[in-house]
Every structure is written in C-alpha cells, then in structure tokens.
Amino acid sequence: MNNKPISRPGHVALRVLDLDESIHHYVDVLGLIETGRDSQGRVYLKAWDEHDHHCLILREADSPGMDYMAFKVVSESELKRLAQAIEDYGISTEWIKAGESLATGERVRFTAPTGHVFELYAHKDIYGNGMPTTNPGIQAQNLKGIHPSRFDHCALMGNGVEESYRLFKDVLGFDLTEQVVDGENMMAAFMSCSNKPHDVAFIFAEEKGKFHHMSFFVDSWAQVLAAADIIANHDVSHEVGPTRHGITRGETMYFFDPSGNRNEVFSGGYIWYSDRPTLTWTTDELPRAIFFTERKLSETFFKVMT
Amino acid sequence: MHLIRIMNSNEQFYCDVEKNLLQGMQSLARKGIPVGCRGGGCGICRIKVQKGLYDCKRMSRDHVSEIEQADGIALACRLYPKSDLDIEVLGLKTSKKICTHNEKEGN
C-alpha cells in the first residue's frame, strides 16, 4: 500500500511554434481529445481514458519547450503541507489561484534544481472518458490516430540531477526506481510516485530546464507498432524505434511534434512497489540501458531537446 | 530543383522547391547538415546562407534571433530554397543560458 502525497503526473504545459499544426498533430495523429480553449488562446487536451479535464496545455510562443509539469496531490491539506515543506527545504513557491487555467484548482509552483518548473494541484474537474462509470464497456467510441490511453511521464534534462532527485525523494515522497551513474555522479534519475517504473526522469545536460520528452501510454507492443505506421502515414518526424528500453523495460517509439518537442509512445514496463530495490546502470552500459535492442546510442537522443 | 552547396564540407545536393533543405538532403541520403527534431525547435541544423534566395517558416528564437535571421542564419529544417544556395553549417549555438550549480530559488 502506498501512502504517497502525490498521486500521479497530471498535465504538461508545452510551447509550440504554430498552434494549428500542433493541434493537428496532437488530435489527428496522436489522438488526444480537445477539451477546451481559454481566453489566452491556450488549448487543453486529454488522452481518451483519462477522466480529468486535461493532460496537455498548448500555447503558441517564439520558442518550443516546456512551461511546466504538474502533479496531482491527494488532497488540499497535503497540497498545503507540501508547499510549506518545499519552502522549508529552501525553494521558494508561488501560489496560482484556482481557475487561472481551465478546470483546475489552486496550484503551487516551484523550480527544481535542474531548472524545471513544476506545479502541484489537488483538484481538476472531471471530463469523463467517454463511457459511463456503471456498466462502462472497454473503450470509448470514435477514437482517432494512435489514441494512447493516458499521459505517462516526462523526461527532463539539465544539470543538478542529484539535487532534483533529492528534492523529489526527500520532500515530495518519490521513489528512485532506476539510476544511471558515472562513478559517484548521478547522471539520470528515474522517479516514481506511483506503481509505474517512472513518473518523471531527470537526465544530465549542461543547460538547465530543457525538455526531453512527454510520454503517452499505449496498451501493448502491438499498439506501439501501429503507432509507427500512423506517424509514417502522417509524415511525422521520426527519431527512434519501435524498440525496447533496458531502463523500465518499456516498449517505445520516439518522434517529434511539429515544433520539435519530443513525444514518446510507451507500453509495458514493470509494476513498481516501494520495497523494490533501485536498479543501477553504469554509463559504460548506457547503450543497453537506453536502447536494449540495438545496444547503441542514437546520434540525436541526448543532443536534441527543446 | 536547386543546387545546395555546403561550403565547409564540399558536399552538394539538389533540393526540390517543395522540400526544406533537411528533407532534401535526407531524401537523397546525403550528409553534411546535422539532423535533429526537424521542426525548428532544437537548433541542431543551424546554418548560414552565404548566397541565394529562400523562405523560412517560424524557428525557435532560442536558436535564431531576429538579428541572426536577418544576417542569413536559419535552421535547415525550416528553410525552403528559391534559388541555388551556398551554405555554411554552424550547428547548435553555444547557449548563453548555461547556469551554474546551486541556482535554487529563494536561497
């Protein structure tokens, strides 16, 4: 039984260069569902099997990348307690009032040592997954594109991996499921607030605050393969896969949205329990850890980020 | 079709007017310009056009400033040739945003 204050990743706010091209990508190709637009022109999207209002917010900007990643906290009282705990840890927080983004309660915002902005919230309106909750059926109707069932995790790049790991472990209650080490240095930390092999990953890069990818969960290896056909049919920029990760054991494919933000479709992986030991990979085994099938690194995977 | 000459590696390829420079290069299995996200976001395929006419779609301002763009700098994945081009490959700009350790807010 888990008793963690953060229940799961909630949503990501991404910047894109062209909103219409991006909506085509995320709705028609990836198969998310548009659930709203606000007065600032931001577009809200969710994966089909999510009940909450959104898992992705897009806004048009001069440079792509991530504005912030938000986690859902189990209760309002835990939200207040975590905000104080972050302050006590020496990181300043900012409250954002309920309703600033659609369907979302008050949020607390802070910046992790790797330079990434995170938000915590306890309430989001229910939108539903397209099926009743009594006698529901197994899949909503009229799904488009790849139609992942949910947002799964983000990988974020920057220096300060070990410091961000400590914040997430000591203050936010995450577990370290896997890590990549170079001698004494932590080069990557895979962290879970749930029973997934990761909910967020921090990977070393010289520059802080960079976005590596946002990952969406599909139900099977077969659906990863189907996703490969779909991105080819839509001439989407492809990077790696379908292939297998050593870390997390997940089946995967990477591609880019029209502004160069990296997306992943991911299936499989193992069930994480907090009493499992952390798995450690050494940098000499990094190729196998990242791409288990090929056992070699891609030219772009650790260099291309937004 | 326009002839694209990469002046700092002596490579050249023909690029269809409908294709951006990176697509043109990759579709002929040519090399010379580094390939990244292909969406104007990552800055890996940064080049400078020395001679020729072209159009550009929107590119990340983190990688090509307005001044640089006016000076012929562009991302190859967003650049469509309108004539033969002579280009120089620049690659990823060394970022000014590299931060030092211990940049925690509130300290």
Interface residues (C-beta under 8 A of the other chain):
Chain A: L17 D18 D62 S63 P64 G65 E87 G90 I91 S92 F110 T111 P113 G115 N159 G160 E163 E206 E207 K208 G209 S237 F256 D257 P258 S259 G260 N261 R262 E299 T300 K303 V304 M305 T306
Chain B: P34 V35 G36 C37 R38 G39 G40 G41 C42 I44 R58 M59 S60 R61 D62 H63 L92 S95 K97 I98 C99 H101 N102 E103 K104 E105 G106 N107
